[in-house]
Every structure is written in C-alpha cells, then in structure tokens.
Amino acid sequence: MRQIRLNAFDMACVGHIQHGMWTHPRDRSSDYTSLDHWVSLARLLEKGLFDGLFLADILGVYDVYEDSPAPSLRGAVQIPLIDPMALVPAMAHATTNLGFGVTCNLAYEPPFLFARRMATLDHLTNGRIGWNIVTGYLDSAARAMGFAGQMAHDDRYDLADEYMAAVYQLWEGGWQDDAVVRDRAAGVYTDPAKVRAVHHHGKQFHIDAVPLWEPSPQRTPVLYQAGASDRGRVFAALHAECVFVNGSTRANVRRIVSDLRARSAPRPMQAFVGCSVVTGRTEKEARDLLEDYRRHASVEGALAHAGSSLGIDFARFGMDEPIDASESQAVRSNVEAIAAALGQGWTRRDLIDRFVLGSRQPPIVGSPDQVADALMLWVEEGDVDGFNLSRTVMPECLETFIALVVPVLQERGVYKTGYAPGTYRQKLFGAGDRLPDGHPAASVRWKG
C-alpha cells in the first residue's frame, strides 16, 4: 500500500472549517495573530512528520447567507483574517523539513509581483514552498478589488491559464541556472549574457521585464489546485502536481481522481482529500470527546460558510424545500460534492443534519486503530495519496493525532518514520527540484 501523505489544513483566522470550535475553553485559535502560535504549530507538525501545512485564504467576506456579513462576523467565520504568506518565513526558520502550501488568488495581483513574492519564499524556505492556485469565487472579494462582481466560473479558468503562462516565463525563462557567478576577483555578480527579459503579451496581461530575482531552489513552487469541476479538472490536469479534493463519498472521489490522473498522464499527480479527525485512546474516549466538541458547533457559522462557498443563500429556502444550485458561480466542485453526498433534491435540513462539528464535513471518529483503518480505506477505495486534516480544537486535535494515530500508521508501514532529503517537490515525488519535462513550465525554460 502507498505511503500516506499528511498536510495540516489551516487558515490565518479564528474559525476555519469546523465553525464554533473557538468557543471551546481549550481552543487557542484566537492566538492567530501571534507568531509564537504559528511557530509552535510548525514545530508540532514537523515532530509528527507532516508533509506540509496547507494554508487557505480568501479575499472577501462571506456575506451570501442572509445577504449579510453579520453571521460570519458573529461566528468568526474566516473573519478576522490576516495574510498567510507573511507567516511562512518565521515557520520555515523554526523548521527544517516541513513544506508550506499557500493559497493565493491569481485574479487580483499582477503576475510579476506575485512571481517575485513566491520566488522570495522559495529562497527563504530553502525550497519548501507550494502554491494552491485559486481563481476566487466571492463577489465580495471582487468588490474589494474594485470590480462590480467576479467573472463567470469558466472565464476565471481562461484567465488563470494565461496567468500561469506568464508566471512560468518569469520563474523559468529569465535566468539560466548558472547566471549568478559571484566572482569577487572580477567584480561580476551575475553574468548579463545569462539573463534576459521576459516578454508576454496576451489578452489579460502584458509583461516586458527582466525578473529581479535570481533562480530559487525550485524555480516554480509546488503547484496545488482544488478545482474538481469539469473546467477545473482541465486546468488541474494541465498545471497541478497535487490536487485537493472535497470529501464526498469514496466512490465519487475515486471517479474524480481517476479522471485527473488520466488527464495528466504520464506526469504524476498526488491527490489529497479533506477530512477532520476526533480520536482518543479508546473509541469511547473519542465519542465522548466528539460530544464535548459538538456542544460548541455553530450551525449559523456553518450555513454562512456553506452559503458563500456554494453560492446559495440558504435563508431563502424552507427547511424541506429542494435547493436549486444550478445558477451558482461559486465553487462548482463544492456544489457537486454536496449533491453526490446528499443526493439530488437535497434540502437545507439535509445539509444541517450533516453538520456535526459546524461544517459539512463529517469527522472520522474512533480509536487510533479505527482512525487508521478509515484513512487506509480512503487511500484504497478513494485512490487518494493523503489528507488535508482540518482542525477542530487547537492545538489538542493535532497533538492527539500525532501522539496516537501516527504511531499506528507507522507500525502498519503506511507512514514515514523520517523525512526524505531535499526540497518540497523532492520530498513529495522523489525526483528533482524542478518540474518534470512534461509540464508546461518546462517548455519556457532558457537552457542556453
């Protein structure tokens, strides 16, 4: 059986996926503005041999439910929120092997500025940075950036394809690998003959510039993508090295992952499914802990989150009225995952019944052996490589998982006992620092 990969799934905010958990007396997520909080988290994850910390981000408030941001503000539903990229250098300085996948919306930042920021992080982390490519889905984010509303779903991917072409040229095509010579005697730091301007003139972006940064360890960061809609899968198969799939049913996830692997072949692709875990030394202890947590779960927070990510104001529907999501321009894969999990004609009541810990993601609950069984079943039947573990009560949820579940996975031979050497990409794929030759970025490399 393949080795299981693990990312912690977090966000630089109080309430991320499981809404209401911040009200638990042992939860420390409100420390999110402290660097000590994030450094401590990074060290904990490296102790548990996690592959990475996957940081989500948004640029707008969730204001679809009740046509207002009030429910999100009351429940700390991904607001207040700070910039996750600013946290990475401190966490990288405190660790040696942990990777960092950061969500960045390409719709609102010029390619040149973004490419420099990611190259900077690749340098500062010594090649441990990844990018979760998102095109956005919130009208509130578009309005914050000066637009009347977001682009249509498929048009956002057309924009993204051009954006990727531009940043690939900036990361891969401006400097030869040996351009930096650092010749003190001759007084030459960089050989000008091995640096050239990048020229990109497309429908959306125009660039005529020499990239300012010297080649970073990976050049292009490890590329994550979470689009599982039909158009999203076309994009992911072309660009992504790792995909993040919503947990619906194992059969549905397997269908999506199999399609993505077939589209991206022969280039390898790793698939991560989102999940949360509640565990204890025994099944009873885990069940008791679940009931403790459930007392703090927020239905309003979950509806506020789901409303924006699905593009549906659930306040407009009766409890047993079938939900019409056909016109949604939000995350189409989320809509499809809910339909797959709840069936056609699903209702607001069906959705609320699914909220166990303030999210539409039912947790895996049980003893360490039971949790290990469930994770291994997902790998076998869902054809996934690993998991993005979202937090419940912090930091005890991760401390307990690392202390109890990780040793069981190691005993079964499905989880590493030490880190492989190298960059984030090397650790994940066992190959080189750079994207493989079959990737679109390879075609714009300047090899001299």
BAMI-474324 format. One record per residue (C-alpha): x, y, z; residue in three letters; residue number from 1. Coordinates in steps of 0.02 Angstrom, whole numbers, plus 50000, padded with zeros to 5 digits. Layout:
# BAMI-474324
NODE / c1 / c2 / c3 / aa / i
NODE / X / Y / Z / ALA / NUM
...
***
This chain:
# BAMI-474324
NODE / c1 / c2 / c3 / aa / i
NODE / 50000 / 50000 / 50000 / MET / 1
NODE / 50061 / 50175 / 49960 / ARG / 2
NODE / 50133 / 50288 / 50094 / GLN / 3
NODE / 50004 / 50409 / 50164 / ILE / 4
NODE / 50040 / 50595 / 50146 / ARG / 5
NODE / 49978 / 50719 / 50277 / LEU / 6
NODE / 49951 / 50906 / 50272 / ASN / 7
NODE / 49878 / 51007 / 50413 / ALA / 8
NODE / 49740 / 51115 / 50339 / PHE / 9
NODE / 49731 / 51284 / 50423 / ASP / 10
NODE / 49697 / 51467 / 50395 / MET / 11
NODE / 49762 / 51628 / 50471 / ALA / 12
NODE / 49600 / 51659 / 50562 / CYS / 13
NODE / 49495 / 51604 / 50711 / VAL / 14
NODE / 49362 / 51495 / 50628 / GLY / 15
NODE / 49416 / 51393 / 50477 / HIS / 16
NODE / 49312 / 51238 / 50432 / ILE / 17
NODE / 49235 / 51175 / 50596 / GLN / 18
NODE / 49138 / 51328 / 50650 / HIS / 19
NODE / 49108 / 51367 / 50832 / GLY / 20
NODE / 49258 / 51271 / 50896 / MET / 21
NODE / 49338 / 51436 / 50950 / TRP / 22
NODE / 49211 / 51443 / 51093 / THR / 23
NODE / 49284 / 51285 / 51171 / HIS / 24
NODE / 49381 / 51330 / 51330 / PRO / 25
NODE / 49536 / 51233 / 51272 / ARG / 26
NODE / 49542 / 51308 / 51098 / ASP / 27
NODE / 49685 / 51427 / 51059 / ARG / 28
NODE / 49642 / 51477 / 50881 / SER / 29
NODE / 49613 / 51657 / 50935 / SER / 30
NODE / 49803 / 51668 / 50954 / ASP / 31
NODE / 49814 / 51676 / 50764 / TYR / 32
NODE / 49894 / 51850 / 50767 / THR / 33
NODE / 50043 / 51785 / 50867 / SER / 34
NODE / 50198 / 51721 / 50779 / LEU / 35
NODE / 50228 / 51607 / 50929 / ASP / 36
NODE / 50064 / 51520 / 50887 / HIS / 37
NODE / 50120 / 51482 / 50708 / TRP / 38
NODE / 50298 / 51435 / 50753 / VAL / 39
NODE / 50233 / 51316 / 50885 / SER / 40
NODE / 50114 / 51239 / 50757 / LEU / 41
NODE / 50254 / 51216 / 50629 / ALA / 42
NODE / 50366 / 51130 / 50756 / ARG / 43
NODE / 50223 / 51016 / 50810 / LEU / 44
NODE / 50188 / 50965 / 50630 / LEU / 45
NODE / 50371 / 50930 / 50595 / GLU / 46
NODE / 50377 / 50823 / 50751 / LYS / 47
NODE / 50231 / 50725 / 50676 / GLY / 48
NODE / 50324 / 50711 / 50509 / LEU / 49
NODE / 50184 / 50801 / 50416 / PHE / 50
NODE / 50225 / 50837 / 50235 / ASP / 51
NODE / 50156 / 51012 / 50242 / GLY / 52
NODE / 50050 / 51148 / 50315 / LEU / 53
NODE / 49916 / 51192 / 50188 / PHE / 54
NODE / 49857 / 51371 / 50219 / LEU / 55
NODE / 49690 / 51426 / 50147 / ALA / 56
NODE / 49648 / 51607 / 50110 / ASP / 57
NODE / 49508 / 51716 / 50043 / ILE / 58
NODE / 49500 / 51900 / 49995 / LEU / 59
NODE / 49318 / 51936 / 50036 / GLY / 60
NODE / 49192 / 51913 / 50175 / VAL / 61
NODE / 49060 / 51776 / 50174 / TYR / 62
NODE / 48903 / 51880 / 50150 / ASP / 63
NODE / 48785 / 51770 / 50049 / VAL / 64
NODE / 48690 / 51692 / 50195 / TYR / 65
NODE / 48552 / 51812 / 50248 / GLU / 66
NODE / 48627 / 51931 / 50118 / ASP / 67
NODE / 48740 / 52000 / 50254 / SER / 68
NODE / 48914 / 51980 / 50330 / PRO / 69
NODE / 48836 / 51983 / 50505 / ALA / 70
NODE / 48826 / 51792 / 50530 / PRO / 71
NODE / 49009 / 51774 / 50480 / SER / 72
NODE / 49064 / 51917 / 50593 / LEU / 73
NODE / 48967 / 51848 / 50742 / ARG / 74
NODE / 49038 / 51674 / 50719 / GLY / 75
NODE / 49216 / 51718 / 50664 / ALA / 76
NODE / 49185 / 51626 / 50501 / VAL / 77
NODE / 49354 / 51656 / 50418 / GLN / 78
NODE / 49348 / 51836 / 50479 / ILE / 79
NODE / 49451 / 51918 / 50552 / PRO / 80
NODE / 49588 / 51854 / 50437 / LEU / 81
NODE / 49770 / 51900 / 50406 / ILE / 82
NODE / 49890 / 51868 / 50261 / ASP / 83
NODE / 49957 / 51689 / 50271 / PRO / 84
NODE / 50111 / 51724 / 50164 / MET / 85
NODE / 50182 / 51837 / 50299 / ALA / 86
NODE / 50184 / 51690 / 50421 / LEU / 87
NODE / 50287 / 51570 / 50316 / VAL / 88
NODE / 50464 / 51638 / 50343 / PRO / 89
NODE / 50451 / 51626 / 50532 / ALA / 90
NODE / 50385 / 51448 / 50523 / MET / 91
NODE / 50516 / 51398 / 50396 / ALA / 92
NODE / 50655 / 51469 / 50507 / HIS / 93
NODE / 50592 / 51361 / 50651 / ALA / 94
NODE / 50588 / 51200 / 50548 / THR / 95
NODE / 50695 / 51104 / 50426 / THR / 96
NODE / 50581 / 50989 / 50326 / ASN / 97
NODE / 50401 / 51048 / 50336 / LEU / 98
NODE / 50327 / 51110 / 50172 / GLY / 99
NODE / 50209 / 51259 / 50157 / PHE / 100
NODE / 50067 / 51266 / 50033 / GLY / 101
NODE / 49991 / 51440 / 50024 / VAL / 102
NODE / 49827 / 51484 / 49940 / THR / 103
NODE / 49844 / 51638 / 49829 / CYS / 104
NODE / 49709 / 51708 / 49715 / ASN / 105
NODE / 49783 / 51749 / 49545 / LEU / 106
NODE / 49637 / 51857 / 49489 / ALA / 107
NODE / 49690 / 52016 / 49577 / TYR / 108
NODE / 49881 / 52027 / 49577 / GLU / 109
NODE / 49995 / 52063 / 49428 / PRO / 110
NODE / 50097 / 51909 / 49380 / PRO / 111
NODE / 50265 / 51997 / 49403 / PHE / 112
NODE / 50232 / 52048 / 49583 / LEU / 113
NODE / 50163 / 51878 / 49629 / PHE / 114
NODE / 50306 / 51784 / 49545 / ALA / 115
NODE / 50432 / 51884 / 49645 / ARG / 116
NODE / 50341 / 51851 / 49810 / ARG / 117
NODE / 50339 / 51664 / 49780 / MET / 118
NODE / 50520 / 51660 / 49724 / ALA / 119
NODE / 50565 / 51754 / 49883 / THR / 120
NODE / 50475 / 51625 / 49989 / LEU / 121
NODE / 50559 / 51484 / 49892 / ASP / 122
NODE / 50727 / 51560 / 49936 / HIS / 123
NODE / 50684 / 51595 / 50119 / LEU / 124
NODE / 50613 / 51419 / 50146 / THR / 125
NODE / 50758 / 51336 / 50053 / ASN / 126
NODE / 50638 / 51263 / 49926 / GLY / 127
NODE / 50491 / 51217 / 50037 / ARG / 128
NODE / 50353 / 51325 / 49964 / ILE / 129
NODE / 50198 / 51274 / 49867 / GLY / 130
NODE / 50056 / 51372 / 49789 / TRP / 131
NODE / 49874 / 51323 / 49795 / ASN / 132
NODE / 49811 / 51404 / 49634 / ILE / 133
NODE / 49639 / 51480 / 49653 / VAL / 134
NODE / 49536 / 51591 / 49540 / THR / 135
NODE / 49418 / 51655 / 49675 / GLY / 136
NODE / 49233 / 51630 / 49698 / TYR / 137
NODE / 49173 / 51775 / 49808 / LEU / 138
NODE / 49085 / 51928 / 49738 / ASP / 139
NODE / 49136 / 52016 / 49899 / SER / 140
NODE / 49320 / 51989 / 49852 / ALA / 141
NODE / 49290 / 52060 / 49678 / ALA / 142
NODE / 49207 / 52214 / 49753 / ARG / 143
NODE / 49352 / 52234 / 49874 / ALA / 144
NODE / 49469 / 52239 / 49725 / MET / 145
NODE / 49367 / 52370 / 49632 / GLY / 146
NODE / 49257 / 52262 / 49520 / PHE / 147
NODE / 49068 / 52250 / 49515 / ALA / 148
NODE / 49074 / 52062 / 49533 / GLY / 149
NODE / 49178 / 51909 / 49493 / GLN / 150
NODE / 49200 / 51836 / 49320 / MET / 151
NODE / 49097 / 51686 / 49267 / ALA / 152
NODE / 49163 / 51518 / 49328 / HIS / 153
NODE / 49240 / 51455 / 49165 / ASP / 154
NODE / 49305 / 51628 / 49117 / ASP / 155
NODE / 49407 / 51630 / 49278 / ARG / 156
NODE / 49498 / 51475 / 49219 / TYR / 157
NODE / 49533 / 51555 / 49050 / ASP / 158
NODE / 49613 / 51699 / 49144 / LEU / 159
NODE / 49709 / 51575 / 49251 / ALA / 160
NODE / 49782 / 51485 / 49101 / ASP / 161
NODE / 49858 / 51647 / 49038 / GLU / 162
NODE / 49918 / 51694 / 49212 / TYR / 163
NODE / 50009 / 51527 / 49226 / MET / 164
NODE / 50093 / 51554 / 49057 / ALA / 165
NODE / 50156 / 51722 / 49119 / ALA / 166
NODE / 50225 / 51665 / 49287 / VAL / 167
NODE / 50306 / 51511 / 49210 / TYR / 168
NODE / 50406 / 51626 / 49097 / GLN / 169
NODE / 50455 / 51735 / 49244 / LEU / 170
NODE / 50509 / 51588 / 49354 / TRP / 171
NODE / 50587 / 51477 / 49221 / GLU / 172
NODE / 50635 / 51583 / 49070 / GLY / 173
NODE / 50728 / 51739 / 49130 / GLY / 174
NODE / 50886 / 51671 / 49209 / TRP / 175
NODE / 50995 / 51524 / 49164 / GLN / 176
NODE / 51038 / 51409 / 49309 / ASP / 177
NODE / 51218 / 51468 / 49315 / ASP / 178
NODE / 51187 / 51653 / 49285 / ALA / 179
NODE / 51245 / 51701 / 49461 / VAL / 180
NODE / 51435 / 51682 / 49466 / VAL / 181
NODE / 51482 / 51787 / 49621 / ARG / 182
NODE / 51657 / 51818 / 49553 / ASP / 183
NODE / 51735 / 51934 / 49683 / ARG / 184
NODE / 51900 / 51950 / 49590 / ALA / 185
NODE / 51819 / 52005 / 49428 / ALA / 186
NODE / 51685 / 52107 / 49515 / GLY / 187
NODE / 51547 / 52013 / 49425 / VAL / 188
NODE / 51399 / 51950 / 49525 / TYR / 189
NODE / 51286 / 51900 / 49380 / THR / 190
NODE / 51334 / 51860 / 49201 / ASP / 191
NODE / 51225 / 51977 / 49096 / PRO / 192
NODE / 51233 / 51858 / 48948 / ALA / 193
NODE / 51134 / 51731 / 49051 / LYS / 194
NODE / 50991 / 51845 / 49098 / VAL / 195
NODE / 50856 / 51903 / 48978 / ARG / 196
NODE / 50693 / 51997 / 48979 / ALA / 197
NODE / 50528 / 51904 / 48980 / VAL / 198
NODE / 50401 / 51960 / 48850 / HIS / 199
NODE / 50220 / 51909 / 48871 / HIS / 200
NODE / 50078 / 51992 / 48776 / HIS / 201
NODE / 49910 / 51909 / 48799 / GLY / 202
NODE / 49727 / 51952 / 48816 / LYS / 203
NODE / 49741 / 51997 / 49000 / GLN / 204
NODE / 49924 / 52027 / 49040 / PHE / 205
NODE / 50071 / 52119 / 48961 / HIS / 206
NODE / 50248 / 52098 / 49027 / ILE / 207
NODE / 50414 / 52163 / 48963 / ASP / 208
NODE / 50534 / 52142 / 49108 / ALA / 209
NODE / 50690 / 52060 / 49173 / VAL / 210
NODE / 50643 / 51956 / 49326 / PRO / 211
NODE / 50729 / 52038 / 49475 / LEU / 212
NODE / 50762 / 51880 / 49574 / TRP / 213
NODE / 50898 / 51750 / 49550 / GLU / 214
NODE / 50844 / 51569 / 49523 / PRO / 215
NODE / 50766 / 51495 / 49679 / SER / 216
NODE / 50786 / 51313 / 49732 / PRO / 217
NODE / 50627 / 51250 / 49646 / GLN / 218
NODE / 50605 / 51394 / 49523 / ARG / 219
NODE / 50418 / 51359 / 49512 / THR / 220
NODE / 50336 / 51318 / 49680 / PRO / 221
NODE / 50248 / 51151 / 49705 / VAL / 222
NODE / 50081 / 51176 / 49620 / LEU / 223
NODE / 49919 / 51131 / 49710 / TYR / 224
NODE / 49746 / 51154 / 49638 / GLN / 225
NODE / 49574 / 51117 / 49708 / ALA / 226
NODE / 49460 / 51132 / 49557 / GLY / 227
NODE / 49360 / 50973 / 49528 / ALA / 228
NODE / 49226 / 51042 / 49411 / SER / 229
NODE / 49237 / 50993 / 49228 / ASP / 230
NODE / 49330 / 51154 / 49183 / ARG / 231
NODE / 49432 / 51145 / 49343 / GLY / 232
NODE / 49491 / 50970 / 49302 / ARG / 233
NODE / 49553 / 51026 / 49131 / VAL / 234
NODE / 49654 / 51161 / 49217 / PHE / 235
NODE / 49717 / 51048 / 49357 / ALA / 236
NODE / 49771 / 50911 / 49237 / ALA / 237
NODE / 49873 / 51035 / 49138 / LEU / 238
NODE / 49956 / 51128 / 49282 / HIS / 239
NODE / 49939 / 51045 / 49453 / ALA / 240
NODE / 50058 / 50923 / 49536 / GLU / 241
NODE / 49943 / 50897 / 49686 / CYS / 242
NODE / 49754 / 50913 / 49693 / VAL / 243
NODE / 49643 / 50943 / 49843 / PHE / 244
NODE / 49475 / 50853 / 49828 / VAL / 245
NODE / 49322 / 50882 / 49935 / ASN / 246
NODE / 49272 / 50729 / 50035 / GLY / 247
NODE / 49101 / 50670 / 49975 / SER / 248
NODE / 49096 / 50482 / 49950 / THR / 249
NODE / 49246 / 50371 / 49918 / ARG / 250
NODE / 49170 / 50316 / 49753 / ALA / 251
NODE / 49143 / 50495 / 49695 / ASN / 252
NODE / 49318 / 50547 / 49747 / VAL / 253
NODE / 49392 / 50398 / 49657 / ARG / 254
NODE / 49298 / 50447 / 49499 / ARG / 255
NODE / 49367 / 50624 / 49506 / ILE / 256
NODE / 49545 / 50571 / 49549 / VAL / 257
NODE / 49549 / 50436 / 49415 / SER / 258
NODE / 49494 / 50562 / 49285 / ASP / 259
NODE / 49627 / 50687 / 49343 / LEU / 260
NODE / 49765 / 50557 / 49339 / ARG / 261
NODE / 49714 / 50501 / 49165 / ALA / 262
NODE / 49712 / 50680 / 49101 / ARG / 263
NODE / 49883 / 50723 / 49175 / SER / 264
NODE / 49970 / 50560 / 49125 / ALA / 265
NODE / 50111 / 50520 / 49107 / PRO / 266
NODE / 50152 / 50661 / 49229 / ARG / 267
NODE / 50123 / 50602 / 49409 / PRO / 268
NODE / 49989 / 50684 / 49515 / MET / 269
NODE / 49955 / 50668 / 49701 / GLN / 270
NODE / 49778 / 50683 / 49771 / ALA / 271
NODE / 49734 / 50745 / 49945 / PHE / 272
NODE / 49559 / 50732 / 50018 / VAL / 273
NODE / 49495 / 50847 / 50154 / GLY / 274
NODE / 49449 / 50769 / 50321 / CYS / 275
NODE / 49442 / 50800 / 50507 / SER / 276
NODE / 49480 / 50676 / 50646 / VAL / 277
NODE / 49421 / 50656 / 50825 / VAL / 278
NODE / 49518 / 50522 / 50916 / THR / 279
NODE / 49558 / 50459 / 51090 / GLY / 280
NODE / 49643 / 50311 / 51169 / ARG / 281
NODE / 49481 / 50211 / 51152 / THR / 282
NODE / 49325 / 50226 / 51045 / GLU / 283
NODE / 49226 / 50282 / 51198 / LYS / 284
NODE / 49351 / 50418 / 51236 / GLU / 285
NODE / 49339 / 50478 / 51056 / ALA / 286
NODE / 49149 / 50477 / 51060 / ARG / 287
NODE / 49146 / 50571 / 51224 / ASP / 288
NODE / 49265 / 50700 / 51151 / LEU / 289
NODE / 49153 / 50718 / 50997 / LEU / 290
NODE / 49003 / 50755 / 51107 / GLU / 291
NODE / 49106 / 50883 / 51203 / ASP / 292
NODE / 49154 / 50967 / 51040 / TYR / 293
NODE / 48977 / 50960 / 50970 / ARG / 294
NODE / 48912 / 51069 / 51109 / ARG / 295
NODE / 49016 / 51210 / 51034 / HIS / 296
NODE / 48973 / 51183 / 50850 / ALA / 297
NODE / 48888 / 51329 / 50761 / SER / 298
NODE / 48750 / 51293 / 50635 / VAL / 299
NODE / 48740 / 51477 / 50589 / GLU / 300
NODE / 48927 / 51482 / 50557 / GLY / 301
NODE / 48918 / 51326 / 50450 / ALA / 302
NODE / 48774 / 51399 / 50347 / LEU / 303
NODE / 48868 / 51562 / 50324 / ALA / 304
NODE / 49021 / 51468 / 50259 / HIS / 305
NODE / 48922 / 51347 / 50152 / ALA / 306
NODE / 48815 / 51487 / 50081 / GLY / 307
NODE / 48964 / 51578 / 50007 / SER / 308
NODE / 49065 / 51427 / 49951 / SER / 309
NODE / 48910 / 51355 / 49866 / LEU / 310
NODE / 48843 / 51522 / 49807 / GLY / 311
NODE / 48673 / 51494 / 49889 / ILE / 312
NODE / 48579 / 51597 / 50018 / ASP / 313
NODE / 48501 / 51458 / 50120 / PHE / 314
NODE / 48396 / 51585 / 50216 / ALA / 315
NODE / 48287 / 51597 / 50060 / ARG / 316
NODE / 48237 / 51414 / 50066 / PHE / 317
NODE / 48122 / 51322 / 50183 / GLY / 318
NODE / 48194 / 51180 / 50286 / MET / 319
NODE / 48124 / 51046 / 50169 / ASP / 320
NODE / 48124 / 51143 / 50005 / GLU / 321
NODE / 48242 / 51068 / 49873 / PRO / 322
NODE / 48394 / 51179 / 49845 / ILE / 323
NODE / 48421 / 51243 / 49669 / ASP / 324
NODE / 48608 / 51269 / 49641 / ALA / 325
NODE / 48604 / 51270 / 49451 / SER / 326
NODE / 48648 / 51455 / 49434 / GLU / 327
NODE / 48790 / 51458 / 49561 / SER / 328
NODE / 48952 / 51540 / 49503 / GLN / 329
NODE / 49045 / 51491 / 49663 / ALA / 330
NODE / 49147 / 51332 / 49686 / VAL / 331
NODE / 49061 / 51211 / 49567 / ARG / 332
NODE / 49154 / 51061 / 49639 / SER / 333
NODE / 49081 / 51102 / 49811 / ASN / 334
NODE / 48906 / 51100 / 49738 / VAL / 335
NODE / 48941 / 50936 / 49650 / GLU / 336
NODE / 49015 / 50859 / 49808 / ALA / 337
NODE / 48860 / 50904 / 49910 / ILE / 338
NODE / 48745 / 50833 / 49778 / ALA / 339
NODE / 48848 / 50673 / 49775 / ALA / 340
NODE / 48843 / 50658 / 49965 / ALA / 341
NODE / 48661 / 50706 / 49995 / LEU / 342
NODE / 48578 / 50655 / 49833 / GLY / 343
NODE / 48476 / 50756 / 49709 / GLN / 344
NODE / 48340 / 50864 / 49784 / GLY / 345
NODE / 48439 / 50894 / 49944 / TRP / 346
NODE / 48369 / 51020 / 50066 / THR / 347
NODE / 48426 / 51141 / 50199 / ARG / 348
NODE / 48377 / 51013 / 50331 / ARG / 349
NODE / 48484 / 50880 / 50244 / ASP / 350
NODE / 48631 / 50998 / 50249 / LEU / 351
NODE / 48607 / 51045 / 50431 / ILE / 352
NODE / 48593 / 50861 / 50478 / ASP / 353
NODE / 48765 / 50839 / 50400 / ARG / 354
NODE / 48839 / 50975 / 50513 / PHE / 355
NODE / 48922 / 50876 / 50652 / VAL / 356
NODE / 49057 / 50999 / 50705 / LEU / 357
NODE / 48999 / 51157 / 50621 / GLY / 358
NODE / 49045 / 51107 / 50444 / SER / 359
NODE / 48978 / 51000 / 50302 / ARG / 360
NODE / 49123 / 50880 / 50328 / GLN / 361
NODE / 49077 / 50737 / 50448 / PRO / 362
NODE / 49230 / 50690 / 50552 / PRO / 363
NODE / 49317 / 50522 / 50565 / ILE / 364
NODE / 49289 / 50470 / 50746 / VAL / 365
NODE / 49365 / 50324 / 50840 / GLY / 366
NODE / 49514 / 50244 / 50923 / SER / 367
NODE / 49685 / 50260 / 50841 / PRO / 368
NODE / 49663 / 50092 / 50755 / ASP / 369
NODE / 49490 / 50140 / 50693 / GLN / 370
NODE / 49554 / 50306 / 50625 / VAL / 371
NODE / 49699 / 50217 / 50539 / ALA / 372
NODE / 49576 / 50093 / 50463 / ASP / 373
NODE / 49469 / 50236 / 50396 / ALA / 374
NODE / 49617 / 50329 / 50322 / LEU / 375
NODE / 49685 / 50173 / 50239 / MET / 376
NODE / 49512 / 50134 / 50168 / LEU / 377
NODE / 49507 / 50307 / 50090 / TRP / 378
NODE / 49676 / 50276 / 50009 / VAL / 379
NODE / 49621 / 50106 / 49943 / GLU / 380
NODE / 49443 / 50146 / 49888 / GLU / 381
NODE / 49459 / 50332 / 49853 / GLY / 382
NODE / 49627 / 50318 / 49762 / ASP / 383
NODE / 49699 / 50463 / 49862 / VAL / 384
NODE / 49879 / 50489 / 49916 / ASP / 385
NODE / 49845 / 50583 / 50075 / GLY / 386
NODE / 49739 / 50701 / 50178 / PHE / 387
NODE / 49719 / 50883 / 50220 / ASN / 388
NODE / 49674 / 50872 / 50405 / LEU / 389
NODE / 49568 / 51020 / 50459 / SER / 390
NODE / 49574 / 51073 / 50640 / ARG / 391
NODE / 49441 / 51056 / 50773 / THR / 392
NODE / 49501 / 51116 / 50945 / VAL / 393
NODE / 49678 / 51184 / 50932 / MET / 394
NODE / 49809 / 51127 / 50965 / PRO / 395
NODE / 49746 / 50969 / 51052 / GLU / 396
NODE / 49671 / 50895 / 50894 / CYS / 397
NODE / 49843 / 50887 / 50811 / LEU / 398
NODE / 49935 / 50842 / 50970 / GLU / 399
NODE / 49819 / 50693 / 50996 / THR / 400
NODE / 49828 / 50638 / 50815 / PHE / 401
NODE / 50018 / 50643 / 50816 / ILE / 402
NODE / 50032 / 50554 / 50983 / ALA / 403
NODE / 49902 / 50418 / 50948 / LEU / 404
NODE / 49869 / 50393 / 50761 / VAL / 405
NODE / 50039 / 50425 / 50684 / VAL / 406
NODE / 50123 / 50280 / 50778 / PRO / 407
NODE / 49986 / 50160 / 50720 / VAL / 408
NODE / 50010 / 50213 / 50539 / LEU / 409
NODE / 50197 / 50191 / 50558 / GLN / 410
NODE / 50175 / 50018 / 50634 / GLU / 411
NODE / 50069 / 49969 / 50484 / ARG / 412
NODE / 50205 / 50030 / 50366 / GLY / 413
NODE / 50099 / 50164 / 50282 / VAL / 414
NODE / 50179 / 50320 / 50356 / TYR / 415
NODE / 50359 / 50377 / 50353 / LYS / 416
NODE / 50474 / 50366 / 50504 / THR / 417
NODE / 50586 / 50507 / 50442 / GLY / 418
NODE / 50593 / 50643 / 50309 / TYR / 419
NODE / 50673 / 50616 / 50140 / ALA / 420
NODE / 50806 / 50745 / 50095 / PRO / 421
NODE / 50781 / 50890 / 49976 / GLY / 422
NODE / 50653 / 51019 / 49929 / THR / 423
NODE / 50465 / 51007 / 49949 / TYR / 424
NODE / 50450 / 50938 / 49772 / ARG / 425
NODE / 50588 / 50811 / 49802 / GLN / 426
NODE / 50507 / 50751 / 49962 / LYS / 427
NODE / 50337 / 50729 / 49879 / LEU / 428
NODE / 50393 / 50650 / 49717 / PHE / 429
NODE / 50566 / 50580 / 49748 / GLY / 430
NODE / 50633 / 50667 / 49593 / ALA / 431
NODE / 50722 / 50832 / 49561 / GLY / 432
NODE / 50694 / 51010 / 49622 / ASP / 433
NODE / 50616 / 51065 / 49458 / ARG / 434
NODE / 50452 / 51025 / 49372 / LEU / 435
NODE / 50467 / 50874 / 49256 / PRO / 436
NODE / 50498 / 50897 / 49071 / ASP / 437
NODE / 50318 / 50853 / 49028 / GLY / 438
NODE / 50250 / 51002 / 49122 / HIS / 439
NODE / 50202 / 51161 / 49025 / PRO / 440
NODE / 50328 / 51262 / 49127 / ALA / 441
NODE / 50471 / 51159 / 49056 / ALA / 442
NODE / 50438 / 51223 / 48881 / SER / 443
NODE / 50486 / 51402 / 48927 / VAL / 444
NODE / 50649 / 51361 / 49015 / ARG / 445
NODE / 50802 / 51450 / 48949 / TRP / 446
NODE / 50932 / 51316 / 48941 / LYS / 447
NODE / 51065 / 51414 / 48847 / GLY / 448
***
